[in-house]
Amino acid sequence: MNKLSILKNKKVLYVEDDPIVRDSISKVLSVFFNNIIVLQDGQEAMNLIEKNFDIIILDLNLPKYNGIEIAKAFRAKSQESLIFMISNYQEIQNLRDAMKVGAIDFLSKPISFDELKTVLEECANRLSKDIIHHIDNNLIYNSQLKTIFKNNNEEIKLTKNEIIFLELVISNKNQVLTYDVITNELFNSQNSSVNLPSIKNMVLRLRKKLNTNLVESIFGIGYRVL
């Protein structure tokens, strides 16, 4: 599984006044992201201050408002966005100013593909903390893509209910999942006795598919998450 794949559905703001650089970087970003807003000056960026972005990429020297001013404005609204700056010069004061607004990196032009990819990998690492789940030493679950992979990148196909149950297991580590809770999540029903055979069969199928024990049965109650 490509770790950059989690970026596909993230929302990106990119602001650059140089049309040649803007076009070049935008093309690279479009490889990794489906949702990119590209702007050419600071005022346009400030007009979107109420919008939420996962990643914000700012040229330092923009018309009307510079990159530091824009970063400060977005940071005052939210601490969640990942921000990195781009400039023609990597001056010490610029670096300090960028770090003060919580920028994760500062790239000097011209920017190579590898440099940009490295920063995007860092973004992916930070954004994946709540998305990528290591089930055991051999299984990785991506809660954004709803897919599970073996370490050799082989995808294991799961049904909708198997995915729901797997996410219940992930979010309830070392807890007890009662049949009532499972029934409500899988079937939107309170009648666990009717759905009990389906639940047990699904757990058995999931064990076989994943070749691991996620839970242990508690007679008459449900499952304890391991």
C-alpha positions, 0 to 999 in steps of 0.5 A: 500500500502506497502511504501517499494514497491517504492524501487522495481525499485530503483538501489542499490550498496552494497559493503561488503568484508565479504562473510558471511555478504555480502550473508546475507544482499544481501538476505534481500535486494533482498526482497525489490529491483529488481536491486542490484549490490553487490561488495566485495572491494573498487576498484570494487566500484570505477570502477563504479563511473560513474554509478548512484545509488539511494541507496549506502550501504558501509562497512566502512573497505573495501580493497583498498578503504574504505567506506568513500573514496567511499562515497566521490567519489560518493558524488562528482559526485552526491548529489542525492544518499542515502548513509548509512554505516556499520561497526563492530564498531560505533566509534565517529570519524567514525560517524562524517566522515560518516555524513560529506559525507552525510550518512543518517545512520550508522549501527553496525554489526551484523545487524538485519532485523528490523534495516535494514528495518528501514533504508530502510523505511527512504530511501523510505520516502526520495525517495517517495517525488516525487513519492507518491501523496496524492490526498485527505484524502482518495487517494494515487497515486504512480507515479512510479507504476502507481497505486492509492489506497484508505487509506484502501489499496484497489487499484482502477483500472484506464485505461491508459488515466485516469492515464495520465489525473490524472498525468496532474492534479497532475502536474498542481495544481490550473492551467487550463487544456485546451482541447487542452492540454488534447487532445495532451497528451491523443491522440497525436492530436491537434483536440480537438473538435473531442476528446471532447466527449471522454475527458468529458466521461473519466472525468466523469468516473474518478470522479465516480471511485475516488469519488472526484472532481479533476477538475471543468469544464470551458465552452468551455476551459477545466478544472480548477484543484482544 
